């Protein structure tokens, strides 16, 4: 009986430990004197600052044209313990500013909280001190800095962003690269029309990890056949509702001899696999590796030109190969010609211009240069394969899904007899 009681108690303890943690109740704008009491935090007693709470909520809503957009709601609260943490009080929010489908920033609020003689003094960030700058043609950044900063200040901000790019559901990192975090949370609600793969990197245990189906209703435009008019319907969806949270996460700082630090961040990512409108076959967005490779090789901005005759390069190629006899000499001659005569101006993978134009102007992207070399080697009678890579500082790609954004570099494999 004594042994049986021990087993029962052990099982009860394990069951209790396996239960999810209770989500802390943190309300924007509600700061108490107790929040200022810790001088150091046990998670990292040497930290210059600590993220007290960080969350993102993402929900899909039906647009007037029958498509979907995403509404993000962000909230971050942080304690600045030392002056070295004051850089964290400068906030930048990037927005896609393309004229046809720009992001919309709404309900931005930010406060600095200090305690004076036992009372909370809150200073609001004035809208006049929020600046907009265009960092590129399609990216606008809204910037602001918290006022009245002191050692021990609590800063917090929240905003809502409407994003029409419903195929690109942002992932979430539970770790910061500078400061430890007491609580970090991501919550999403996705209609069943959009089938996203949820890919967590869970080196750490989750405080909350919940994925369930919940009913939802969306007004969408349904067109069963392309040659017949469509109709508006109320779609009864079984939404995917997910909550992922981690607590007491240490900062993940750069260390010597690591590849890229992002490979080790605790995070969750989302990839759109198929679009499933009722009454029509699913529309694949991310295929398997074989289908993706086949589509790339047929793409006119990637592998398509490699299968063309490319007669326009014959004269140049004959001159390049005139002094080469063996296969290896021919390959090296083409390689040296491209290396010594062409200028790379960026690392794009797709063609930015026709190969014939590049041959004339002698400059292009890394994709242009490599695909031109492949086309020349094909014309010389060799079999070539474009090889996509991710450099160390770009991060390690997922093996499960062919996500092309995870590749940033290209080389060319050449087959000559039994050599590669």
Backbone torsions as a table, in degrees:
resi	resn	phi	psi	omega
1	UNK	NA	-37.7	-179.3
2	UNK	-63.5	-43.2	178.4
3	UNK	-65.2	-40.9	-179.6
4	UNK	-63.3	-41.6	179.0
5	UNK	-62.8	-40.0	178.5
6	UNK	-61.5	-43.6	179.9
7	UNK	-62.8	-44.4	-179.2
8	UNK	-62.4	-45.2	179.7
9	UNK	-62.9	-40.4	178.4
10	UNK	-62.0	-44.5	179.3
11	UNK	-62.9	-40.5	178.5
12	UNK	-63.2	-41.0	179.2
13	UNK	-64.9	-43.5	179.4
14	UNK	-63.9	-40.3	178.7
15	UNK	-63.6	-41.4	179.5
16	UNK	-64.4	-42.7	-179.0
17	UNK	-67.9	-26.7	-177.7
18	UNK	-79.3	-15.4	-179.6
19	UNK	-67.2	151.0	-179.7
20	UNK	-69.4	150.2	177.3
21	UNK	-71.8	158.5	176.1
22	UNK	-81.8	130.6	179.5
23	UNK	-65.7	127.2	179.9
24	UNK	-66.6	141.5	178.8
25	UNK	-88.8	105.3	179.0
26	UNK	-125.4	119.9	-177.4
27	UNK	-112.8	131.3	-179.1
28	UNK	-58.4	134.0	178.0
29	UNK	86.6	-11.8	-178.1
30	UNK	-102.3	96.2	179.3
31	UNK	-118.6	137.6	-179.4
32	UNK	-114.8	166.6	178.5
33	UNK	-61.4	-28.5	179.7
34	UNK	-63.3	-31.1	-179.1
35	UNK	-65.2	-19.8	-178.4
36	UNK	-96.4	-1.0	-173.1
37	UNK	-70.5	-42.7	-176.2
38	UNK	-62.4	129.8	173.8
39	UNK	-88.0	-37.5	172.3
40	UNK	-132.8	162.5	179.1
41	UNK	-117.0	133.7	-174.6
42	UNK	-61.8	-25.8	178.7
43	UNK	-58.7	-38.4	177.8
44	UNK	-159.0	96.3	-174.4
45	UNK	-67.7	-15.8	-179.3
46	UNK	-100.3	4.0	-174.0
47	UNK	-66.9	139.2	175.4
48	UNK	-76.8	-24.8	178.5
49	UNK	-155.8	161.0	-178.1
50	UNK	-137.1	131.6	172.9
51	UNK	-80.2	116.5	-176.4
52	UNK	-81.7	-36.3	-177.3
53	UNK	-159.9	136.1	-178.7
54	UNK	-147.5	124.5	-176.4
55	UNK	-146.8	154.5	172.2
56	UNK	-137.1	133.8	173.4
57	UNK	-117.3	128.4	179.3
58	UNK	-123.2	126.3	178.7
59	UNK	-132.2	141.3	177.8
60	UNK	-93.1	139.1	176.2
61	UNK	-132.3	148.9	179.8
62	UNK	-78.6	133.3	179.8
63	UNK	-88.6	170.2	-178.3
64	UNK	-64.9	-23.5	-178.7
65	UNK	-91.8	6.3	178.4
66	UNK	92.4	-5.1	176.7
67	UNK	-90.4	-169.2	-179.9
68	UNK	-121.1	153.5	167.6
69	UNK	-133.0	163.7	-177.8
70	UNK	-109.3	136.3	172.5
71	UNK	-109.6	117.4	177.1
72	UNK	-101.4	138.6	173.7
73	UNK	-124.6	116.1	-176.9
74	UNK	-107.7	148.0	176.0
75	UNK	-150.0	128.1	177.8
76	UNK	-139.1	133.1	175.5
77	UNK	-128.4	135.5	-174.1
78	UNK	-143.2	148.2	175.9
79	UNK	-106.8	126.2	178.2
80	UNK	-98.3	103.8	-173.2
81	UNK	-85.5	-35.2	-177.2
82	UNK	-134.0	162.8	-178.0
83	UNK	-61.5	-26.2	179.5
84	UNK	-62.7	-15.8	-179.2
85	UNK	-93.4	-2.2	-173.2
86	UNK	-65.8	-21.4	177.0
87	UNK	-61.5	-26.2	180.0
88	UNK	-70.2	-9.5	179.7
89	UNK	-86.3	0.7	173.9
90	UNK	-101.2	115.3	-171.0
91	UNK	-109.7	137.4	174.8
92	UNK	-126.6	128.9	180.0
93	UNK	-119.1	106.4	179.7
94	UNK	-79.5	140.5	179.4
95	UNK	-132.2	140.2	171.6
96	UNK	-75.1	122.5	-173.5
97	UNK	-110.9	17.4	178.7
98	UNK	-55.4	136.5	-171.2
99	UNK	-60.4	-34.7	-175.9
100	UNK	-77.0	-34.8	-176.6
101	UNK	-145.2	69.7	-178.6
102	UNK	-80.3	153.0	169.8
103	UNK	-71.5	150.4	177.6
104	UNK	-120.4	125.6	177.9
105	UNK	-99.0	128.8	-177.1
106	UNK	-134.7	158.7	169.9
107	UNK	52.9	42.4	176.9
108	UNK	-79.0	121.4	176.3
109	UNK	-134.2	144.1	-179.6
110	UNK	-151.1	141.0	-178.5
111	UNK	-137.8	147.9	164.0
112	UNK	-106.5	128.6	179.4
113	UNK	-113.5	131.5	173.0
114	UNK	-129.4	161.2	177.4
115	UNK	-115.0	127.5	-178.8
116	UNK	-131.0	118.1	-179.7
117	UNK	53.0	41.0	177.4
118	UNK	81.0	0.1	-179.4
119	UNK	-113.6	147.1	179.5
120	UNK	-82.8	127.1	175.3
121	UNK	-115.0	117.7	-176.2
122	UNK	-111.1	132.1	179.6
123	UNK	-117.5	119.8	-176.8
124	UNK	-85.2	143.1	172.8
125	UNK	-74.0	119.5	-178.4
126	UNK	-72.8	141.2	-179.9
127	UNK	-60.2	-28.1	179.8
128	UNK	-67.6	-17.5	-179.6
129	UNK	-99.5	13.9	174.4
130	UNK	-102.6	117.8	-172.2
131	UNK	-109.7	149.2	177.9
132	UNK	-114.7	132.4	175.9
133	UNK	-135.9	145.4	176.6
134	UNK	-97.5	113.7	-179.6
135	UNK	-87.7	-18.7	175.2
136	UNK	-157.7	-177.9	-177.8
137	UNK	-60.0	-34.7	-173.8
138	UNK	-115.0	3.6	-177.5
139	UNK	-123.0	125.2	172.9
140	UNK	-115.5	138.6	-179.7
141	UNK	-116.5	129.1	173.2
142	UNK	-101.1	127.9	-172.5
143	UNK	-123.7	147.0	169.9
144	UNK	-157.9	161.2	178.2
145	UNK	-127.1	135.8	179.8
146	UNK	-68.6	139.3	178.2
147	UNK	-89.5	170.2	171.1
148	UNK	53.3	50.5	-178.9
149	UNK	-82.6	137.5	175.4
150	UNK	-141.2	162.4	173.2
151	UNK	-65.9	122.7	-176.4
152	UNK	101.9	-6.2	178.8
153	UNK	-61.3	150.7	169.8
154	UNK	-110.5	126.0	176.2
155	UNK	-114.7	148.5	177.8
156	UNK	-153.1	148.6	174.9
157	UNK	-147.5	156.3	177.6
158	UNK	-145.6	149.8	174.3
159	UNK	-159.4	162.1	175.7
160	UNK	-117.4	137.2	179.8
161	UNK	-129.4	127.6	174.4
162	UNK	-95.4	122.1	-175.9
163	UNK	-121.7	115.4	-178.8
164	UNK	-76.2	-4.5	-176.6
165	UNK	-88.8	76.2	-170.4
166	UNK	-71.1	-13.5	179.1
167	UNK	-80.8	-13.3	-175.0
168	UNK	-113.3	79.3	176.9
169	UNK	-79.9	118.1	-176.2
170	UNK	-63.7	141.5	171.4
171	UNK	-78.4	-174.1	-176.9
172	UNK	-144.9	131.8	175.6
173	UNK	-102.1	129.9	-179.6
174	UNK	-86.5	-6.5	-178.0
175	UNK	-118.9	149.0	173.5
176	UNK	-105.1	153.8	-178.1
177	UNK	-88.8	-2.4	-179.1
178	UNK	-125.3	-40.1	-171.1
179	UNK	-122.1	146.1	173.3
180	UNK	-69.3	160.0	-175.3
181	UNK	-131.9	127.6	179.7
182	UNK	-77.5	-35.7	179.4
183	UNK	-152.6	130.6	178.3
184	UNK	-137.7	133.1	-168.2
185	UNK	-145.5	143.7	175.7
186	UNK	-131.1	132.3	178.9
187	UNK	-131.9	129.3	180.0
188	UNK	-132.7	150.0	172.4
189	UNK	-131.0	119.0	-172.1
190	UNK	-124.0	126.7	176.6
191	UNK	-66.3	151.8	-175.6
192	UNK	-69.4	-10.3	175.1
193	UNK	-66.1	-31.3	-178.7
194	UNK	-105.6	110.6	-177.0
195	UNK	-95.2	100.8	178.6
196	UNK	-98.2	138.1	168.7
197	UNK	-83.0	130.4	178.0
198	UNK	-98.5	118.3	-175.1
199	UNK	-120.5	96.1	177.8
200	UNK	-87.8	142.4	168.2
201	UNK	-105.4	101.6	-168.2
202	UNK	-114.6	64.2	173.5
203	UNK	-64.9	-30.4	-179.7
204	UNK	-105.6	159.5	177.7
205	UNK	-74.9	143.9	176.8
206	UNK	-82.6	138.8	169.1
207	UNK	-74.6	-37.4	174.1
208	UNK	-137.6	131.4	171.4
209	UNK	-144.3	104.9	-173.5
210	UNK	-137.5	126.2	175.1
211	UNK	-131.7	121.2	-177.4
212	UNK	-147.9	166.3	178.0
213	UNK	-101.7	134.6	178.9
214	UNK	-134.5	146.6	-179.5
215	UNK	-71.3	144.1	175.8
216	UNK	-150.5	159.7	-179.3
217	UNK	-129.1	133.8	-179.1
218	UNK	-134.0	137.8	174.7
219	UNK	-89.2	113.6	-174.8
220	UNK	-127.6	163.5	177.6
221	UNK	-98.9	120.7	-176.8
222	UNK	-109.3	125.3	175.9
223	UNK	-128.6	104.6	-174.9
224	UNK	-76.4	-31.7	-180.0
225	UNK	-134.6	139.7	-174.6
226	UNK	-66.4	-28.3	-176.1
227	UNK	-94.7	12.1	178.4
228	UNK	-130.7	150.5	-178.6
229	UNK	-65.2	148.4	178.4
230	UNK	-92.2	-175.8	-179.3
231	UNK	-147.7	154.6	176.6
232	UNK	-85.7	134.1	178.6
233	UNK	-135.1	158.2	170.3
234	UNK	-94.5	110.8	-177.3
235	UNK	-90.0	122.4	176.0
236	UNK	-87.1	106.3	-173.4
237	UNK	-100.1	153.6	165.9
238	UNK	-107.5	91.3	-173.7
239	UNK	-67.1	146.5	167.3
240	UNK	-84.5	117.8	176.3
241	UNK	-112.2	118.6	-178.1
242	UNK	-126.5	141.9	174.2
243	UNK	-131.8	125.8	176.6
244	UNK	-128.7	130.1	-178.7
245	UNK	-144.9	146.9	174.2
246	UNK	-132.8	149.2	179.3
247	UNK	-125.9	156.1	177.9
248	UNK	52.4	55.7	-178.6
249	UNK	-93.8	123.3	177.0
250	UNK	-69.4	156.3	173.4
251	UNK	-65.6	143.7	177.5
252	UNK	-105.8	98.0	-173.5
253	UNK	-99.2	157.8	178.7
254	UNK	-61.5	136.4	176.2
255	UNK	-125.4	155.5	177.0
256	UNK	-64.7	145.4	172.5
257	UNK	69.0	16.1	171.4
258	UNK	-88.8	162.5	176.3
259	UNK	-79.6	-92.7	173.9
260	UNK	-122.2	137.0	-172.5
261	UNK	-64.9	-27.0	-178.6
262	UNK	-64.2	-20.9	177.2
263	UNK	-64.5	-20.4	-171.5
264	UNK	-111.4	-0.6	178.9
265	UNK	-69.1	137.9	171.1
266	UNK	-74.9	119.3	-174.3
267	UNK	-157.3	169.6	173.8
268	UNK	-131.4	135.5	-178.9
269	UNK	-122.6	158.4	-177.2
270	UNK	-131.2	131.6	-179.7
271	UNK	-130.1	125.3	179.9
272	UNK	-73.4	119.8	-177.3
273	UNK	-96.5	-49.8	-179.3
274	UNK	-144.0	157.0	171.3
275	UNK	-111.8	126.7	-169.8
276	UNK	-122.1	73.8	175.1
277	UNK	-72.0	141.8	-176.9
278	UNK	-64.1	138.3	174.6
279	UNK	89.6	-6.7	178.9
280	UNK	-130.5	157.5	179.7
281	UNK	-61.8	150.3	177.7
282	UNK	-58.0	142.8	177.8
283	UNK	-99.2	112.4	-178.5
284	UNK	-73.8	137.1	176.4
285	UNK	-108.2	-48.7	174.8
286	UNK	-113.7	114.7	179.7
287	UNK	-89.6	-170.6	174.6
288	UNK	-81.4	176.3	-174.8
289	UNK	-62.1	-40.9	-177.3
290	UNK	-63.8	-47.0	-179.6
291	UNK	-67.0	-36.7	179.1
292	UNK	-65.5	-43.6	178.9
293	UNK	-63.4	-41.1	179.6
294	UNK	-63.4	-42.4	179.3
295	UNK	-65.0	-38.9	178.7
296	UNK	-64.7	-41.0	-178.1
297	UNK	-69.7	-20.1	176.4
298	UNK	-94.8	-10.9	-177.1
299	UNK	-67.6	129.6	-177.6
300	UNK	-66.2	-17.3	178.0
301	UNK	-101.6	12.4	178.1
302	UNK	-140.3	-94.4	-173.6
303	UNK	-88.3	-12.3	-177.7
304	UNK	-53.6	-49.0	-179.5
305	UNK	-62.4	-18.2	-179.3
306	UNK	-71.4	-23.3	-178.9
307	UNK	-94.6	0.7	179.0
308	UNK	-84.5	164.9	-177.7
309	UNK	-71.4	-33.1	177.3
310	UNK	51.1	46.9	-179.5
311	UNK	-61.1	-25.7	-177.3
312	UNK	-62.0	-19.2	-177.9
313	UNK	-98.2	0.9	-172.7
314	UNK	-60.5	-44.5	-176.9
315	UNK	-64.2	-46.7	178.3
316	UNK	-61.3	-42.1	-177.1
317	UNK	-66.4	-38.7	177.7
318	UNK	-60.7	-39.9	178.3
319	UNK	-66.5	-40.3	-178.5
320	UNK	-65.2	-38.3	-174.6
321	UNK	-93.5	2.9	-172.2
322	UNK	-60.8	-30.5	-177.2
323	UNK	-105.4	11.7	-178.2
324	UNK	-107.8	139.2	-180.0
325	UNK	-116.0	-51.7	-177.7
326	UNK	-80.3	163.9	177.8
327	UNK	-59.7	-43.6	-177.7
328	UNK	-64.1	-39.0	178.2
329	UNK	-64.4	-39.5	179.0
330	UNK	-64.3	-44.7	179.6
331	UNK	-62.0	-45.2	-179.6
332	UNK	-65.1	-36.2	-179.9
333	UNK	-63.4	-44.3	177.6
334	UNK	-65.0	-44.3	179.6
335	UNK	-58.4	-49.8	-178.8
336	UNK	-64.4	-36.9	178.5
337	UNK	-60.6	-46.9	-179.1
338	UNK	-68.1	-44.5	-178.0
339	UNK	-61.2	-41.1	-171.5
340	UNK	-87.2	-14.3	-171.7
341	UNK	-118.8	-4.8	-175.4
342	UNK	-122.7	146.1	-178.2
343	UNK	-109.4	130.8	176.0
344	UNK	-93.9	132.7	-179.3
345	UNK	-115.9	-9.7	172.9
346	UNK	-164.7	-179.4	-172.6
347	UNK	-108.7	23.3	-179.7
348	UNK	-59.9	145.6	-179.4
349	UNK	-88.7	-36.5	-179.0
350	UNK	-82.5	158.9	178.2
351	UNK	-66.2	133.7	176.5
352	UNK	-99.2	-5.4	-177.9
353	UNK	-164.0	162.2	175.3
354	UNK	-63.6	146.9	-178.8
355	UNK	-60.7	-36.4	-179.7
356	UNK	-62.5	-39.3	178.1
357	UNK	-66.9	-39.5	-179.9
358	UNK	-65.7	-40.8	178.1
359	UNK	-57.7	-33.5	-178.5
360	UNK	-79.0	-42.9	-173.8
361	UNK	-88.2	-15.9	175.2
362	UNK	63.5	31.2	174.0
363	UNK	-156.8	153.6	180.0
364	UNK	175.8	-171.7	179.2
365	UNK	-76.3	172.3	177.1
366	UNK	-62.5	-36.5	175.7
367	UNK	-64.2	-41.9	177.4
368	UNK	-57.4	-48.7	-174.7
369	UNK	-63.3	-46.9	-177.1
370	UNK	-69.2	-39.6	-179.8
371	UNK	-71.2	-31.3	173.6
372	UNK	-64.2	-44.7	178.4
373	UNK	-60.5	-40.7	178.3
374	UNK	-63.4	-42.2	-180.0
375	UNK	-64.0	-38.6	179.4
376	UNK	-67.5	-40.4	179.3
377	UNK	-68.8	-36.4	174.2
378	UNK	-60.7	-43.7	-179.5
379	UNK	-64.7	-28.3	178.8
380	UNK	-81.7	-0.7	174.5
381	UNK	102.8	8.5	-179.3
382	UNK	-100.7	158.2	173.4
383	UNK	-94.3	129.0	-179.2
384	UNK	-125.8	155.4	175.4
385	UNK	-136.5	123.9	169.6
386	UNK	-67.2	137.1	-179.4
387	UNK	-121.6	117.0	178.4
388	UNK	-86.4	138.6	-179.0
389	UNK	-131.9	163.7	167.7
390	UNK	-121.6	123.7	179.5
391	UNK	-70.7	163.4	-174.9
392	UNK	-58.6	-42.5	-177.4
393	UNK	-76.0	-7.7	178.1
394	UNK	-90.6	-23.8	176.2
395	UNK	110.1	163.9	-177.2
396	UNK	-88.0	126.9	179.1
397	UNK	-72.8	155.2	171.6
398	UNK	-72.9	138.0	176.9
399	UNK	-80.8	-24.2	-172.6
400	UNK	-71.4	-38.9	-174.3
401	UNK	-125.5	139.2	177.5
402	UNK	-81.3	82.8	179.4
403	UNK	-94.2	106.2	-171.4
404	UNK	-67.2	-25.7	177.9
405	UNK	-62.9	-17.6	-178.3
406	UNK	-84.3	3.5	177.4
407	UNK	-116.4	139.5	-177.2
408	UNK	-136.1	9.8	-174.3
409	UNK	-148.2	154.8	179.6
410	UNK	-138.8	140.8	167.8
411	UNK	-129.6	172.3	-178.8
412	UNK	-120.2	128.8	172.6
413	UNK	-93.3	133.4	179.3
414	UNK	-120.0	133.3	178.1
415	UNK	-104.6	123.8	176.6
416	UNK	-131.0	103.1	-176.1
417	UNK	64.8	-123.6	178.8
418	UNK	-99.4	13.4	179.9
419	UNK	-108.3	150.4	178.8
420	UNK	-124.5	NA	NA
